[in-house]
């Protein structure tokens, strides 16, 4: 099978989402290169040091931020921003930054649009906001900033809330000990990856910020088989507004069901 070459580099390719995106590109027959912290003896991989030593004409999908920061993780924060700045400098093509819905200032109701107020109270918020602002400050740089929900997954990870729901439904033994009657915003990674491809294939799109979201709430307890009896009292959850995204791409979002 002839592989489509979109000149894609996946930085942070050994991270959870990075691995999933690499598998997705493989399944679509799309040629790409992985950029990782330490190069292994694999044809598709190159180290971040080797890549950043020269300027690249490839599209950079930047997934190299830490997934979580403790409030005292200043060394990790500093190394993350140095790595990010270096990646921007050595990318001559489109730079796609995967940001987070956590950049927004909390609000009690409504939806988050791309122009809503942001918060840097937490160190992780500070990192994402700082990197967004840094990328935008490069006047001649083509970029896309994609803000995604907290939960992006192919399937529930072991020992997580969603994994316990799946196991409860499979075994018939309820594995939840508390009331989880709150709404959550869930984005299947396969939908997320399809959107990335659609956006980068639209050559005229650049210097834009998108909320990548189904804009639908999923009540956690509603994912349980109805055979389990519970009282559901959903708590409010502010959603990302995806109207701007849907003016550019076509996607039928999958929503978790029991």
Phi and psi in degrees as a GROMACS rama.xvg file:
@    title "Ramachandran Plot"
@    xaxis  label "Phi"
@    yaxis  label "Psi"
@TYPE xy
-72.7515  129.81  UNK-2
-88.7551  138.069  UNK-3
-75.5725  133.304  UNK-4
-109.912  105.771  UNK-5
-101.512  7.85933  UNK-6
56.3276  53.0051  UNK-7
-101.069  134.629  UNK-8
-114.673  129.416  UNK-9
-105.821  104.434  UNK-10
-87.884  141.84  UNK-11
75.1891  34.1457  UNK-12
-71.1291  -14.6512  UNK-13
-95.0041  0.496011  UNK-14
-76.9615  175.161  UNK-15
-62.597  -50.8525  UNK-16
-72.3131  -36.7028  UNK-17
-59.7481  -42.7867  UNK-18
-63.2623  -42.589  UNK-19
-63.2571  -40.5681  UNK-20
-66.774  -39.4229  UNK-21
-61.8566  -44.0631  UNK-22
-62.5591  -38.3131  UNK-23
-63.5888  -45.2262  UNK-24
-62.8695  -38.8693  UNK-25
-60.4526  -43.0961  UNK-26
-66.8675  -25.7353  UNK-27
-92.4675  -1.73572  UNK-28
68.9014  33.359  UNK-29
-102.988  127.777  UNK-30
-73.9161  139.758  UNK-31
-158.63  170.424  UNK-32
-124.48  145.102  UNK-33
-96.5064  136.979  UNK-34
-115.294  118.612  UNK-35
-126.351  166.85  UNK-36
-64.9739  -41.75  UNK-37
-125.849  123.765  UNK-38
-74.5327  129.843  UNK-39
-100.131  171.586  UNK-40
-79.8199  61.2454  UNK-41
-124.727  142.306  UNK-42
-62.4825  -36.1415  UNK-43
-82.6865  -10.0055  UNK-44
-100.034  146.569  UNK-45
-143.222  151.601  UNK-46
-76.5471  154.958  UNK-47
-60.3049  -38.4328  UNK-48
-61.875  -46.0443  UNK-49
-64.8095  -43.3095  UNK-50
-64.4406  -44.3105  UNK-51
-77.7284  -4.02296  UNK-52
-80.6476  -13.2816  UNK-53
-133.633  158.965  UNK-54
-78.7817  142.77  UNK-55
-115.51  139.519  UNK-56
-94.0009  6.23743  UNK-57
-87.2481  158.949  UNK-58
-74.2959  125.997  UNK-59
-98.2292  118.866  UNK-60
-97.8448  106.78  UNK-61
-93.5882  108.703  UNK-62
-124.441  25.1993  UNK-63
-94.2251  2.95929  UNK-64
-67.7289  150.634  UNK-65
-63.2852  144.894  UNK-66
-72.9737  -20.3922  UNK-67
-155.328  146.283  UNK-68
-132.325  124.921  UNK-69
-72.2694  160.469  UNK-70
-69.4725  -13.1189  UNK-71
-107.93  13.9635  UNK-72
-84.9809  54.7519  UNK-73
-68.6847  -36.3166  UNK-74
-64.843  -41.3982  UNK-75
-66.7544  -38.045  UNK-76
-61.2327  -47.4022  UNK-77
-64.9142  -41.3523  UNK-78
-67.2014  -33.2169  UNK-79
-66.6059  -42.3305  UNK-80
-72.6596  -32.9971  UNK-81
-65.1758  -42.0599  UNK-82
-64.8043  -41.2031  UNK-83
-64.3504  -46.8728  UNK-84
-61.4634  -40.2886  UNK-85
-64.7629  -39.5646  UNK-86
-63.3593  -40.6664  UNK-87
-62.9303  -46.169  UNK-88
-61.3373  -34.2386  UNK-89
-99.0134  11.4118  UNK-90
-108.154  119.283  UNK-91
-97.3155  -15.1316  UNK-92
-98.6727  -163.761  UNK-93
-62.5264  134.418  UNK-94
-111.569  115.942  UNK-95
-106.159  110.598  UNK-96
-100.244  124.666  UNK-97
-90.2846  102.476  UNK-98
-97.452  -155.634  UNK-99
-145.327  152.591  UNK-100
-66.6246  -15.1493  UNK-101
-71.4623  -6.34333  UNK-102
-69.3292  -20.9745  UNK-103
-79.1337  148.133  UNK-104
-72.4423  131.837  UNK-105
-57.2069  138.661  UNK-106
-136.056  150.679  UNK-107
-80.199  -22.6126  UNK-108
-154.471  171.757  UNK-109
87.3496  -160.212  UNK-110
-127.164  161.269  UNK-111
-93.0218  118.858  UNK-112
-94.8976  165.528  UNK-113
-61.3795  -20.5361  UNK-114
-99.8062  7.06003  UNK-115
-68.5672  161.21  UNK-116
-62.2082  145.97  UNK-117
-113.184  164.123  UNK-118
-129.417  142.74  UNK-119
-125.557  34.0711  UNK-120
-66.5431  -46.9648  UNK-121
-90.4748  153.224  UNK-122
-62.9532  -36.6778  UNK-123
-65.4355  -41.1527  UNK-124
-61.6633  -42.9323  UNK-125
-60.2261  -41.9402  UNK-126
-62.7754  -49.2795  UNK-127
-64.9095  -43.965  UNK-128
-65.945  -41.4751  UNK-129
-62.0391  -44.1071  UNK-130
-67.9096  -38.7875  UNK-131
-59.2159  -49.0742  UNK-132
-63.4379  -38.4719  UNK-133
-63.4188  -44.5781  UNK-134
-63.0088  -43.5563  UNK-135
-64.9645  -29.5307  UNK-136
-69.4555  -17.8299  UNK-137
-79.7981  100.532  UNK-138
-63.8471  -31.0078  UNK-139
-101.542  13.3001  UNK-140
-95.25  132.012  UNK-141
-86.5314  128.166  UNK-142
-145.575  159.873  UNK-143
-131.634  133.729  UNK-144
-112.069  120.619  UNK-145
-113.751  112.937  UNK-146
-94.8367  122.591  UNK-147
-116.489  156.592  UNK-148
-65.7894  171.645  UNK-149
-67.5916  -29.9296  UNK-150
-113.29  103.859  UNK-151
-125.254  119.633  UNK-152
-155.387  156.539  UNK-153
-85.0914  -42.3771  UNK-154
-156.51  160.691  UNK-155
-60.9207  133.968  UNK-156
-74.197  154.964  UNK-157
-57.1422  140.305  UNK-158
68.6758  8.98152  UNK-159
-90.3747  170.591  UNK-160
-57.7148  -45.757  UNK-161
-67.678  -33.1347  UNK-162
-65.1514  -39.5303  UNK-163
-65.497  -34.8815  UNK-164
-65.9951  -45.7156  UNK-165
-60.4395  -45.4058  UNK-166
-67.189  -34.5756  UNK-167
-61.6552  -45.6117  UNK-168
-67.6765  -34.2935  UNK-169
-72.8436  -41.8803  UNK-170
-92.7258  -21.6691  UNK-171
81.9889  4.46356  UNK-172
-109.48  116.617  UNK-173
-66.1873  122.186  UNK-174
-105.41  9.80251  UNK-175
-103.101  129.705  UNK-176
-102.442  -5.82076  UNK-177
-125.399  173.233  UNK-178
-88.7514  115.143  UNK-179
-108.626  42.2982  UNK-180
-80.3874  66.6725  UNK-181
-132.311  154.916  UNK-182
-88.4309  143.823  UNK-183
-134.379  147.555  UNK-184
-98.6144  118.83  UNK-185
-118.048  131.707  UNK-186
-125.66  116.636  UNK-187
-67.9571  135.21  UNK-188
-60.8668  -33.4485  UNK-189
-62.0083  -38.162  UNK-190
-66.4009  -42.1063  UNK-191
-59.9538  -45.1505  UNK-192
-67.404  -37.1745  UNK-193
-61.8994  -39.7688  UNK-194
-65.7423  -42.3665  UNK-195
-56.4235  -47.4627  UNK-196
-62.8671  -43.1879  UNK-197
-60.9256  -41.9798  UNK-198
-67.88  -43.6048  UNK-199
-74.0759  -18.8691  UNK-200
-80.7984  -15.4084  UNK-201
-86.4077  95.9103  UNK-202
-59.43  -28.3415  UNK-203
-83.9647  -6.94856  UNK-204
-86.1112  123.547  UNK-205
-162.042  164.703  UNK-206
55.0092  48.5394  UNK-207
-130.329  153.994  UNK-208
-118.482  130.86  UNK-209
-128.387  138.42  UNK-210
-82.4343  120.266  UNK-211
-99.1214  100.563  UNK-212
-158.739  150.32  UNK-213
-77.4377  -15.0315  UNK-214
55.7854  34.9465  UNK-215
-129.585  141.398  UNK-216
-88.94  142.168  UNK-217
-119.085  115.655  UNK-218
-77.1533  123.348  UNK-219
-55.1919  -46.7573  UNK-220
-68.7396  -22.8217  UNK-221
-73.0835  -10.1968  UNK-222
-82.6693  -9.63011  UNK-223
-80.6143  147.357  UNK-224
-56.0562  135.702  UNK-225
-58.4529  -15.2396  UNK-226
-63.7401  -25.4276  UNK-227
-82.7251  122.821  UNK-228
-90.8393  130.972  UNK-229
-155.273  162.543  UNK-230
-104.007  119.261  UNK-231
-98.7572  122.065  UNK-232
-127.235  79.7409  UNK-233
-57.3454  136.496  UNK-234
-96.4776  153.303  UNK-235
-66.5632  145.849  UNK-236
-141.641  124.808  UNK-237
-81.8673  125.231  UNK-238
-93.6582  158.794  UNK-239
-80.2165  135.378  UNK-240
-83.891  117.777  UNK-241
-102.574  14.7492  UNK-242
-62.6887  -37.2824  UNK-243
-63.9213  -43.3741  UNK-244
-58.3482  -46.943  UNK-245
-71.5799  -9.48153  UNK-246
-79.414  -10.7592  UNK-247
-112.503  -35.3646  UNK-248
-124.846  162.129  UNK-249
-115.113  124.814  UNK-250
-153.776  134.515  UNK-251
-102.076  101.983  UNK-252
-68.1535  137.965  UNK-253
-84.7049  140.313  UNK-254
-120.194  134.684  UNK-255
-59.7591  140.408  UNK-256
-134.555  156.666  UNK-257
